[in-house]
Amino acid sequence: MPMPELPELARVYSQTPLFTETSVPAALLTRHNTKAGVWGRLDVYAGHLDYVMDEDVPETHRINAGQSAVIAPTRWHHLELEGPVEFRVHFLRLTETSEALTDAS
């Protein structure tokens, strides 16, 4: 399954703190999802991690520093870390306007 793309009208409304391999909440390492209507953008700033889409056949995507992964609403997923990493998740929802995407990083 290909990685989803953010809809054009998705806008950032919240974000997590900057997480590292020592500060990542355990909940992100286990199967979880976002609520209906909530998109996620996982941005990796240093190192790498694996974004696992927990479908009938799990699919793993390696996300390296400078790359992002899009998390579609209600899709089950988890993260796998190996070594030093810095990342955060931005949460987005659809708006009715086509203003430029807010960068809350």
N, C-alpha and C positions, 0 to 999 in steps of 0.2 A: 504494500500500500504506500503510495507516495506521501510525502510530508504535506500536510494541509498548508494553504496560503491564507494570510490574514485578509479579511474583506476590506475593500477600499475605505469603508466608513467606520472601521474599528478605531477607537481612541483609547489611550491609556487613562485609567482612572485611579490606579493604585500600583504599588510595587512592593516587593519584599526588600529587606535589607540585603546588603552584599553578603553572600554566604561563601564559606570556604569548606574544605573537607572536614574541618573540625567544628564548624558552627552550623552545618546543615541540619535542619530538623529531621528527626527520624521519619516523620510522616512522608517526606518527599522521597524516601528510599523504599517505600512500600506502595503497593497499588492504591491509587487515588485518582480523583477526577475533579474537573471544575464544574460549577453549576451551569445550568442551561443559560445560554446567552453570554457566558463569560469565556473569553479567549485568553490564552496565555502566550507570552513571548519569552522564551528562555534565552537569555543572553549570557554567553561565556566570555569572560574577560581575560582569564589566564588558565593555562592547563587545558584539560579536556574532561568530558564526562560522556556517559552513554545515556541517551534518552530512549526509553523502552516503551513502545506503544503496546499495551497489553490487550491485544485482540485475540481472536480464536487462535491465530498463529502469531505469537509475539514478534515484533519487528524492532530491531535495535538500530539507532542512528548515533554515530559518534559525532559529538559537537565539540569542535576545537575553538581555542581562543579566537575571538573576532567573528565567530559564527553564532547563529540563532536557530532556535527550533520553534515552530508554531504549535501550540496546543489547542486543539479544537474543543468547543464546549462539550461537556459530559463524556469525553473520551478517557477511558482508563489508561493510566500510564504510571511509570515510576522512573527514578534516576538511579544510575549505578556510577559510583566514583572510584577512581584508582589514582591515588596520588594527589599532589597539590592542585587545587582548582579554585577559581573565583567566579561566581555567577550570581545572577538575580533573575527573578521572574517579574515581568510587567503584566498586569491584568488589564484587559481591554474589553469594551463593549461597543456595540454599534450605536452610531449617532445618526441624526437626520441630515447632517450637513457634510460637506466635503472639505472641511478645514484641514490644514496640514496636521499630520500625526504629531501628537504631543510627545516629546521625548523627555521622560521624567527620570532619566538616568543620572 
